[in-house]
Amino acid sequence: MSPPKMPGTTQKRAGRGRSKTGCRTCRARRIKCDETPVACRNCISTGRQCDGYDAHRLPPKAKGLPKNGLDLPACPGWPEDGFGRAMTSDEKRCFSHFQFRTIPTLLEFFDSALWQKLVLQLSRSEPPVYHAIVALSALHQVSEANGMPLATPATCAEGNVWHQFAEDQLRRSIKLLNQRSTSQDPHLRQVILVCCLLFVLADLLRGLYESAFTHLRGGLRVLKELQMTGRGLDSSSSASRSGLVGQSLFSTFAHLDSLAAHYDRVFPMLTSRGQPLADQEKVHAAPGRGLHDFRTLREARVAFDSLLSASYRFSAMCMGMAEAEVLLRYDELQQHQIEVWSKTVKFKQVFLPFYTNIYDQLSPKEQRGADIIRLHILSLPICLQTCLLGKNRSALAYFTSDLETVCSMVEAIMTKFPERPSFTVETGVIPPLYLSAILCCDYSVRWRAIQLLRSWPHREGPFDSNWCASLAEEALRLELHARIMEDAGFREARFVLPNVDEISANDMLGKLVYIRQQKLNMLVKSGRIGHASENAIWDPLDAVGSVKGMHAWSCVRAFNAVTSRIPEVKRDENFPKTNTVD
């Protein structure tokens, strides 16, 4: 006979033990796993497929967070078991972050049906997309938690559990794609393209540029094949899936194709000189009269992408080009310059009236996008005109006012934009600020641009604000050091900065020396360099590590062009040359 229940008390059911270290299937089912190697008996005895064991688990959540692991809601309307497949607590944690943090971050500048619809839709039915999403989310979380530091391959090699977890998820995604390599599924191309894009973004967050560009080339080859054959991304799908969604996927790849031109000369792959993207130009060109008035910001954005592609094709080739090569190819380069300049002028003539007339009617988010385009209308011509000037400082001085205006425009955007994205596919403020930080003859403008880059650590596709700031800081330090060595009185030169007290050349140099020493200490601590004395020349390429072809990056060529005119300080014998692989 069971004892009587005490009044006011309830009897609790005995709970089942939950698996925290077992196989993925048992963890997803929330039952205790017997953890038999290779495949557990629980799964085998019940006819289930054991999904194996995770090699790496994410660290426990900080105390005080909700039970779902994030200060974010669970995915609304989605089944508890995720997608009808094993979905571990770590994966749920990352997927929730992707849906409620990563996607809004990627949409901060412009709307995109790719992120708003396609990626999440595919994640429910396509395991390769799902695992790639989980990997990207894990990398995004750890990058944000660490303040978006400079992404380097060395970070991945340091045994960070988040990076290891992401690597496991990426391997799962690639394995699942390879298993379908002979499939005739008409949706497979779309799945491959979305996975390629997610792989690119994950690799960029890890500083794995070579791998990122390999995945990007693979995706672009698929798109190029579809372009040549005249087929869409998914010929069997409904119009709702193949229309705006397909265009947004194509546009995202095309945009990354343009940005990657500054890092690898195999890009851009989707266009050639004088042959703009057909899918872009047809949206905004009126028959027989070129650009017409924009009706929406989306139309302006499509036209801007076409201009950006043409401009980056030229500037990526010419930035930091040796004066001898400029002279040898001047007629050819000037003709190309004039072609792009003409496109820039035409776009500006159409966009600025549109901007003035419609700006107040736009949402705050649309205003940010319009402000970004307006910023590039100013910065693209500066880059276009200065690419062929070489070391002509008197000619470069002509652009000081415009480069200062670039800083003011970025400050205005950042003031309106207090919640800024840590990570985006779009080009934003980094390329314009780098121009001001590396090119301007006024040291106060360069200092101001560097501070803006440092105040917003983030990534825009392959562009890393930390990396650009690091290059600009070292170039400015070397120039100030050389000026002071030539003229001791220059130490007391004063530079006026907005909203702060003026700063002397000596104080500016002191701050840069301190920043440089911090970087050196980090490199020594990580084992990437040996001991370096205070006066050793620091090659900023050592901060990123060994990346094939880094000397060909346009930002590095621009840095080398600026510093090549500075009297070189003797390199310390203990400080090795860069280990960059050409």
Residue, then its C-alpha position, 0 to 999 in steps of 0.5 A: m500500500s502506497p503511503p498517503k500524499m501529504p496535503g499541498t504537495t504534488q508528486k513529481r514524475a521521474g525524469r529520463g536521463r538526457s544525453k549530453t555527450g552521446c551520439r547526435t541521434c540520442r541527444a536530439r531525442r533527449i535520451k541517454c546514450d550508451e555511447t557505443p563506439v561507431a554506432c550506439r546500441n540504442c539507435i541500432s536496436t530501434g532501427r534508427q540510423c546513428d548519426g555519430y558523435d560530435a568531435h567538438r562541443l560548444p562551451p556552456k552558456a553563460k549563467g543568466l541566459p535563457k535555457n535555449g542558450l541564447d538571449l534569443p527566441a526559439c525558431p517560431g513555428w518550427p518542429e521541436d526536433g528541428f527539421g525531422r532530423a537529428m538537431t543537437s542543442d549546439e546546432k539549435r543554439c547556432f541556428s537560432h543565432f543565425q535566424f535572429r542575429t546573423i540574418p538581420t546583420l546581413l540585411e542592415f544595408f539593403d534588403s535581399a530575398l536571398w537572406q529573407k527567404l531562400v536560405l531559411q527555406l532551403s535549410r529546412s529541406e536541405p541538410p548541406v545548407y543547414h550544416a553550413i548555416v550552423a557553421l557560419s553562425a558559430l563563427h559569427q558568434v565567436s567573432e562578435a564575442n571577441g570584438m571582431p578581431l583581425a581574422t587570420p588563419a592562425t586563429c583557426a590553428e589555435g584550437n578554438v572550440w568554436h572554430q573546431f565545431a564550425e569546421d566539423q559542420l562544414r565537413r558534414s555539409i561538404k560530405l552531404l553535397n559530395q554524396r549527391s554529385t551524380s544526382q539529377d535533382p533540378h534543385l541541386r544547383q541552387v543548393i550548391l550555390v547557396c552552400c558555396l556562398l555560406f562557405v565563402l562567408a565562413d572562410l572569410l570570417r576565419g581569414l582563410y582567403e584562399s579557401a574562400f576564393t576557391h569556393l567563390r570561383g566554384g559558385l561563379r563557374v556554375l553561374k557563368e555556365l547558367q548564363m551561357t546556356g540561358r538557363g535559370l537557377d532552377s528551371s523547374s521551380s515556381a516563379s515565386r522561387s525563381g524570380l526575385v529570389g534567383q536574382s538576389l542570389f545572382s546579385t550577391f555572387a556578382h557583388l562578391d565577384s566585384l569585391a574579390a577583384h581587389y584580392d585575386r586577379v582572376f576576378p571578376m569572372l561574370t563580366s568583362r570590360g565593356q560587357p556589363l551584367a545583362d541581368q543588372e543593366k536591363v533593370h534600369a536601362a531605357p531603350g535608346r537612352g541609357l539610364h532613366d530616372f530611378r523609381t525605387l532604391r532597388e533600381a538605384r542599387v542594381a545600377f550602382d552594382s553595375l558601376l561598382s563592377a566597372s570601377y573596381r575592375f579598373s581600380a583593382m588593376c591600377m592601385g599601387m601600379a609601378e610608375a614604369e608600368v603606368l607609363l608603358r600602358y598609359d594610353e590603354l589605361q587612360q582609355h579604360q579610365i575615361e570609359v569608367w569615368s563616363k559611367t560614373v558621371k551618368f550614374k551621378q546625374v541620375f542618382l543625386p536628384f533621386y536621392t534629394n527627392i525621395y530621401d525623406q520618404l525612405s525608411p531609416k534602413e533605406q536611408r542608410g543604403a542610399d547614404i552608402i551609395r552617395l558615399h561611393i559616388l564621391s569615393l569612386p571618382i577619387c580612386l579612379q583619378t588617383c590610380l594613375l598619379g603615382k607619387n605625384r604628391s602635388a596632384l594628390a593634394y588636389f583631392t584632400s578636400d574630397l577625402e576629408t568629405v569622405c570622413s565627414m560622410v562616414e561619420a554622419i552615417m555612423t551617427k545615424f546608425p548606432e547599431r552597426p553590423s559586424f559582418t555584411v556581404e555589401t561594400g560599405v565604408i571600408p574602401p572609401l575610408y581606406l582611400s582617405a587613410i592611405l592616400c591623403c596628404d593631410y595627416s589629420v585626415r588620415w588619422r581621422a580615417i584610421q580612427l573611424l576604421r578602428s571605431w567600427p570593427h567589421r567585415e564587408g565581404p573580403f574587406d576587413s576594417n582591422w586589416c585596412a586600419s593596420l596597413a594605414e597605421e604603419a604607413l602613417r607611422l613610417e611617414l611621420h618618423a621620416r618627416i621628424m628625422e628630416d626636420a626635428g621642428f616638425r615634431e611640434a606641428r599641430f593637426v586639428l581634429p573634429n570634436v577633439d583637441e588638436i594633436s601634435a605630430n610627435d603625439m600622433l607618432g607616439k600613439l602609432v608607435y604604441i599601437r605598433q608595439q601591441k601588434l608586435n607583442m601579439l605576433v611574438k606571443s602567437g609565435r608568428i615572429g621572433h623577438a623584434s626590437e623597437n626600431a625594427i620595420w614591421d611588415p604588416l603582412d605578418a599580422v595575417g600570416s601566410v596567404k598565397g598572393m597577398h602581395a597582389w592585393s590592391c590594398v597591399r600594393a597601395f601600401n607598398a606604393v605609399t611606403s616606397r617613397i619613405p627613406e627605409v629604416k634598417r631592418d632589425e636582424n632578429f625580425p624576419k621578412t614576411n612569410t607570405v607566399d607569392 
